[in-house]
Amino acid sequence: MTPAARVQTAIDLLETIIASARAKGAPADRILGDWFKQNRFAGSKDRRAIRELVYAAIRACGPVPNRGRAAMLRLGQGDPSILPLFDGSNYGPAPIGAKEMPAEGGVAPEWLVERLAASGVEGEEAAALLDRAPLDIRVNTLKADRATLKLPVETEPTAAPNGLRLPTGTQVEQWAEYRDGKVEVQDTGSQLACMAVRAQPGETIVDLCAGGGGKTLALAAAMDDLGKLVASDTDRGRLSRLKPRAERAGAAMIETILLDPKRELEALSDLAGQADAVLVDAPCSGTGTWRRNPEARWRLDEAELARLRAAQDHVLDIAAALLRPGGRIVFVTCSLLDEEGAERFDAFLERHKAMSAQPLALPLGTPRGQGWRLSPYRDGTDGFFIACAG
C-alpha cells in the first residue's frame, strides 16, 4: 500500500470507530482486528502503519470527532508528513477543501476535562493519560524467579516485586516462557494493587470482580497456591477465560463463581463472614487506562459515570458482607476521578462505621483522600486508586 492509501484506510477505520464509540459498540482494537482479518492484502508493515495512524489520530482528538477525515486532519496539525498525502492520488484521500476544518484537539471532552481537574489531574498530568503505555510483565513465582529467569529480550525490573518492563511491541505471547506460564502480561500498577491485598498462603480470599483473572493469578502466586481463592464475576465470557490461564500458570487452587447481577450474595452465601480479604477491583470508567484504550474517553458520559458509581458502592457493600471480623477489603479502580475513588471509599466507610482506613505501603504512588493514587505521569503505571479498609 502507498502511504496515501494507508492514510485513507485509517480514515475509513476511524469512521467506523467513531460511530461505534457513539453507539457504545465494538472497541477500536476489535474493529481493527476484524478489518485486518478480512483484508489479507495488507501486509505486516501496512497493518502496523495503519494501526499507528488510527491510534495517533484518536489520541490527537479531545471530543468525539464528527468524521474520520477530520480526525486525521487533526493529527496532521502535529505531523507534517500527513497533510501532503491528501493529494487525490489513487486510493488516497481527496485534497483538503478550503473550508475543511480539523477535529478539536485536547485531552477529552470538556465536561470530562473539568472532572479530571477537580480530581487534581490537569496540565502535564492530564496529557500523560494519552501517552503510549509501556509493556510490563509479572514473573509467576509459582514457576519462576525474577532474579534467575532468562528471557529473549533485555528487561528492566519495575517497582513491583516480580515486575519487568520490556521494549514496547515485544511479542510476549509468542515466547515459550509465556506458553509455559512463567510470565503474564500485567501493568506494574495492577501488580501493586495486588500487592496491597497482602495475600498469604492458607488464607481465604475473594476476588469479587475478577474479570479475566489477571489479578486472581497474581494473588494465587502470592499465596503459593495454598488456601482458598475464589474468583467471581457477572460476565460469563470474561470469567471463562480464567480456567486455561490458571492451568498454564500452575494455579490449581482457584475456584470460579458466576454471579447473577443484584443477587450476588446468594451465589456467595457460603463465604459470608469467612473471607480474610476481599479484592474489589470495581467496574469503572477506566480513565487511568486511556494510554491503552484512548477511544474510551469518547464512550463515557455522565449517565454512565453515575451508573458506575452506583456499581462501585454495590460491590463494596457485598465485600463487607463476605469479610470475617478483622479481615480487610482492598478497593481498586483504574480511574483517576475522585468520584470513582476517594469519594466512593469515604462513602463506604460512612456506611460501615465499624471499618476504618488502613495504611498502604506501596513503592510507588501518592496519598489521595484515605487511599493511594498511581498515575501515568508520576509513576509510569496505569492510573489507579487503591484503598484498604479493615
N, C-alpha and C positions, 0 to 999 in steps of 0.2 A: 504493500500500500504506500502511496505517496504521503508526505507529511500533511498535505491539504486534505486528502481522503481520511486520514486518521482524525483530523480536526472535525470534519463533517460527521464522521461516525460518532465521535464523542458528543457532538451537539445532539444527534438523534437519540443517543442513550440518555443524555441529560433531560430531554423532553419527557421520556418515559419515567425517569426518576422523579422529576418534579411533579408529574401527575400522580405518581404512586405516593409521594410524600403527602400531598394534599388529601388523598383518599385513605391514608394510613394503610397502604398496601405493601407490596413486597419491598424489602430494603434494597439499597443500591448494590450491595455485593451479590445478591441473588439475581438481580436484573442483569448485571454484568456477566455473571456465570452462565446464565441461560443464553445470552447473546453469543458468548464465545463457543458454547456447545453447538449452537445452530449455524455458526458461520466459521467453518473449519478453514476457509481460505485465509483467514487472518493468522499469520504466523506468530511465533512466540514474541518476537520483537514488536510486532503490531499490537498484540494484546497488552503487552507491558506499557507501550506508549499510550494506548487508548485509555487504559485504567488510570495512568498518571494524569492525563488530561482531565478526565472526568472528576477525579477526586480533587485535583488542584482547583478546578472551576467551582466545585461545591464549597471548598474552603474559602474561596475568594468572595463569595456572596454572603451577605448577612441574612436579610429576609429571603423568603422563597422567591426566586426569580419568576417572571412571567413566562419566559421562554428559555429553552436551552441555548439558543443563539445569544441571547442577552447575557447568560451566564458565561459563555465563552468570551464574549467581548469584555466582560469584567476581568476575566483572567488576563486578557490581552493588555489591559491597562498596566499591568505589572510585569508582563513577559513580552519583550519586544519581538520575539520570534513568532508570535501567534498572529497578529493582525495582518502582516503581509500575505498570509495564507488564505485570506478571504479574497481570492483573486478570480473566482468564477471558473477555475480550471475543472477539468473532467473529474467528477466525484468529490470535488472540493466545495467549500461554502461560497455562496454568491458574494459579490463585492458589498462592502458596507455602505448602506444608504446614508444620504446627507443628514437625515433626521433620526437615524438609528442610534439608540442610547444603550449603554451597558447596564446591566443589573446593578442594584445597590450593593455596596460593599459593607463591611462591618463584621462583628463577631457573631451576631444573632439578631433576630427580630427585636425591635426597640423595647417592647414590654419585658422581654427576657433579659436584655442588657441591664435594664433597671433593677430587675430582681437579683441579678448577679451582683451588681454594685451594692445593693442593700445588704448583701451577704459578704461584703469585703472583697469581691472579685471584680477588679477593673484594671484598666491600663494594661501593663505587660502581663499581669497575672491572667487577665481575661484572654488576651491574644494568644497566650500559650496553650489555651484549650484547643486550638486548631493546628498546633504543630504536628509534625509526624511523630508517631509513637515509636519508642524503641521496642526491641524484641527481647523479652525475658523468658527464661525457663526456670522451673523448680526441679532440683535433683531429688528424686524419690528415694528417701532414706531406707525404704523397705528393700531396695535393690542396689543402691549405690551410695557413694560418699562424695561430696563436692570436692574434697581435698585430693582425691585419687582418681576421679573419673576422667578418662581421656575422651575428648570429643573431636569431631572432624574440623572444627574451626577454632580460632582464637576467641577466648571469652574473658570477661572480667566479672569478679564477684560483685553482687549488689548488697545492699544493707540487710536483705533478708538472709537468714542463716543458711538457706540452701538455694539461694538465687544466683543466677548467672545472666549476664547481658551479652547478647550476640549481635553480629552485624545485621542491620535491617535487611529483610528479604531472604535470610537463611531458610532453606527448606528443611526445617527440623523434622517434619513428618516423614521424610524420606530416609532418615537415619535409622540404623539398626538399634541404636540406643533408645530411640523413641518407640520403635516397634516392640522392644524388649521391656518397656515400661520403666526404664531408668530415669527418664526425664519427662516432664509435662510442660507445655507452654502455659505460662501464668505470669501476669504482670506482678512486679515487685510489690506494688500497693496491695494487691489481692493476697499475696503471701503474708504481708504484715497484718492484714485483717485476720487471717487465720491464726497468726502468732498471738494476737490479742486474746484468743479463746483460752490459751494456756492449757490445751488438751493434754491429759495424762493417761498413760496406759491403765486399763481397768475401769475407767470412768464410763458413765452413761451420758452420751452427748447426742443432741438432736440438731441437725442442720435443717432448719424449718423451711427455708425457701431454696432448696438445693439446686434447682435447675438441672443443668447437665452434669453437675457434680464436681466441678473443678476444686472448690473449697472442701468438699467432702473428702476428696482424695488426699488433700494436704492434712486434714485432721486425722485421717486413718494412719498416715505416716507418723504424725506426731504421737499417736497412741501406740505405736509399734504393732498395729493390727490386733490390739488386745482390748477387750471391753465390749461395749455396746454402742454402735454408731448408727443412727437412723437418719436417712436422707428422705425428706418428704417434699412434695410439691404438688400443685394443682395441674401442672402441664404434663400430660402423659408422654408426649413426644420427647420433651427435653429430659424427663426423668428416665426414659427408656435407654438413653444413651449412656447412662452411668454404668450399667452392668458390664458391657465389654471393656470400658475404660478401667473399671475396678479389677477385672480379671487380668488385664495387661499389667496393671500396677502391683499385682500381688496383694490386693486388699480384700481379704475374704470376710472380714467382719461386718461389712456394710449391709444394712437392711434398707429396703426402699418401701415407702408407703405413699400411694397415690391419694391425694386429698380431694374431697368434694368442696368446692368453694362455699363458705359460710357454714359448713358442717365439719370443719377440720378436726375439732376436738373429739368428735365421735370416732374418727379413724385413729386418733392418737390417745384414746382413753386409757389404754394400758400404761401409758407413760406419764399420766397426770401425777404431778408431785414427785417424780422419780429422777428427773434429769439433773446431773451435776452441772451441765452447761447447755445453753441453747444459743446457737448462732442464728441470728435473724438478719440474713442478707436480703433486705427487703426490696420489693419492686420499687423502682424509682425512675426519674426522668433520664438518668444517665448523663447528666451534664459533665461529669468527670471523665467520660469516655468519648467525648467528641473527637479526640485525636484519631480514634479508630472508626467512629461512625459519625462523620461530620454532618450528614443529612438528617441526623436525629433531631437537630435543633429546629428543623423545618416541620417536624411532625408534632411538636409539643404545643399545646395551647392551655389556657387557664383551666378549662374544664377537665382536661386530662391530668393536670397538676393537682387539682382538688381531689380527683379520684385516687391518685397515687398517695396523697397524704392520708386519706381515709384508710387505704390498704395498709399503710405503714403502722397506723395506730392499731388496726385489727390484728396484724401478725404479732406485734409486741404484746398485746393482751393475751394471745394464745400462748406465747412463750412463758409468760408469768404463770399460767395455769400448769405448765409442764414442769416447772422448776421445783426441786426439793428445797427445804429450808437450808439456807447457807449456800445455795447454788448461785450461778452467775449467768447473766444474759449479756451477750455481745451484739450490739446493734450496729449494722453496717449499711450504708448506702453509697453507691458510686455517683454521688451528686455533691455539688458544692453550694447548693441552695440551702440556706439555714432552715427554711420551712420543711425541708426533707431530711434534716439532720438535727442540729442543736435544738430547734424548736420542738420537733417530734419527741426527742429524748426528754426534754423538760416536761412536756405534756404527759409522757408515760410516768415519770416519777411523781407527778402531781396526782395521777390516778392510782398509783401504787405506793402509798406513803411508807410502807414497811421497807421499801427498797431505797437504795441511795447510790449515787455515782461512785464508781471505784476507779482508782488511778490506773493509767495505762503506761507501760514502759516500752515504748517503741523507738527504734533507732532513727526514724525519720518523722517529720510532721511537726505541727504546732498546735497548741491548745485552741479549741473552738467551743465556746459555751462550756458545758460539763463533759465534753468529749475531746476528740482529736481530729485534726484535718491533715490529709495528704493532698498535695496539689502538683500538677504537672510542672508549674513554673518553679516552685521552691524545692520540690523533692524528686522530680524526674519520673514520677509514677503517674498512673491514672489518679483522678481526683476521688477522694473518699472522705466520708465522715465515719468515725468509729467511736463507739462509747460502750462502757461496761457498767452494768448495774448488778448489785448483789445485796 
